[in-house]
Amino acid sequence: MNYSLVRNKSRGIRLLIDEKHVKTIPANLSKAINTHTVERLMYENKRLSYGERRLLSDFVAYENWKTKLYTKEKHLFELIKDAVPVEKHLVKMHHNKERLELLLDNKLKITVPEKVFYSLPLQEKTTYSNF
């Protein structure tokens, strides 16, 4: 699937998908455009639906967290810079403690802040830790 971004001053950014379909997206959501998010967009309508807008804004929150990670923890950023989140895990531990994890497509699990965890529209699993 090929896509390209075309800047339009008055209406935001136009997203050309396979040189057939055109979607108009706001400029602040352009950071979320990658092959993973383009595959989830519907091509029938020219404008974004509510679900598509929410999907892109959620991935913007994830991308902003990754850029903060680049300045604070570069080693962790290098591990996850090209990875895409696949699943969310709510890990319950003893004494009613919880840990929020993301499972990435390269089989890596990372602990994430609450804001990032609840913003991503992924399948959530509850697991239990034995230590």
Summary of the structure (lengths in Angstrom):
residues: 131
radius of gyration: 16.9
end to end distance: 44.2
largest distance: 55.8
contacts: 330
relative contact order: 0.13
helix: 35%
strand: 31%
